Amino acid sequence: MAPKEVYKQLTAECRKIGILGSCASVLGWEERTYMPRGGRRLRADQLGLISAMHHEMFTSPKIGEWLSQLESSDLVKDPDSIEAANIRELKWEYNKRAKLPTDLVEAITKETSIAQGIWQEARAKKDFKMFAPNLEKVIDLTIQKAEAYGYEGEPYNALLDDYEPGTTVKDVEAAFGGLRDDLVVLLDKIKGAPKKPDKSIVERAYDVDKQKIFGESVAAAIGFDFNIGRLDITTHPFCSGFGPGDTRITTRYNPDRLNDALFGTMHEAGHALYEMGINKKEHFGMPAGESASLGIHESQSRMWENQVGRSKPFWNYFFPQAQRIFKESLGDVKLDDFYGAVNNVEPSYIRVEADEATYNLHILLRFEIERAIVKREIKIADIPGEWDSRFEKYFGIKVDNIANGCLQDVHWAAGLFGYFPTYSLGNLYSAMFFDQAKKEMPDIYEQFERGEFLTLRNWLKEKIHQHGFRYRAAELCKKVTGKELSHKPLMKYMTEKYSEIYGF
Ligand code: CO
């Protein structure tokens, strides 16, 4: 068969596999939004079965044969072509997945589905012991997965590679080391600063229905298209891009705090814009129809949440509207005070509610602990103690209860070891991309002041979204910004912003 024909067959088969995967995504979304508690076991079985089918389809010998044929064909002659990238990344993924036995894949899906339910209860009851046996199973399976993949150095490398292809612990450590040192300096300056924002402004009564209206209007303004997307409520917000024409985001409303839902919605909308900007119509099921990495994904969400949503120009435009909608809580507030309040920096327990500066400390802490867990240097029963003592060292405050400590995140229950670093990588990439955007569009802030956000959105679509996984994260970063990953742009951006707000 001619290579073009083989490629066509491969594309058709991958599309089928993609459709099966999207069925699992719909079930996963529903599990976290509307499913009654009683449905847990059945859902675990449904997802387990689909993941096993998905795995068998993707790792079938015929795909391996097609890829081998294509690898030495004319289609890969130009390594920059979409075909070459698709073949390269599929081969990489195929080689990796084929090492996993189907029963391990199914067991991981089932156990993590059950563990997430138990985790939710354990967190509500502040009871680690209740969750420990499930966590133990998940960790055992995760380590089995890493061993099956194989790795250089330490097992964590194998896990990280699932979320950030091509990135190693060494790369992460190089970026995080400088970040840690510079953050300590910045946080010290903030602590001793003469000015302090009044955060109580955003901790007044904010009617949930009004928050919903405001949040949706902001999401629409930055380009979230409600014809091909939905916004629902959940406990742990996420975005799910099912495929062409259907991208879902979720949020949670706190009647006594404006930040959670507003910036959470902008964050997830940022993820959704990426999903909506990938050319899935043409490439669904192939690497070019997927995101480049979780770090790149997070760079998009964090940019809209922070570089845009927590900027002065953004609020120059939106604050009068917010004042009209939340008259009782914001009617008497000045723009500058509000801007300070949404940018308040303060050590806190919960990662997802953390400010831009301390957020990365939360990630450094998790990176450190989960690496040690995977190396079996920390025993399951010792996780709470290890967490609490390291937390105090990083943040200078004592964990008051376990729901505010190691039980706060769903990731470990979900088997997502190796995932946390992608959040901080996302922060680093977002600052680099936004710097470049400002360089290429010097009037970007003036545009924000006029309520125009689509120029930035279109720029991101052209430079990042449309490529899907045609380039790996490091290469994409180089292509867009001309530079290698660095923590410096993020630190520069934060230092400039906070020195103005805090007066240091
Ligand atoms: Co995110």
Boltz pocket constraint, residues with backbone or C-beta under 6 A from the ligand:
constraints:
  - pocket:
      binder: B
      contacts: [[A, 267], [A, 271], [A, 297], [A, 298], [A, 301]]
      max_distance: 6.0
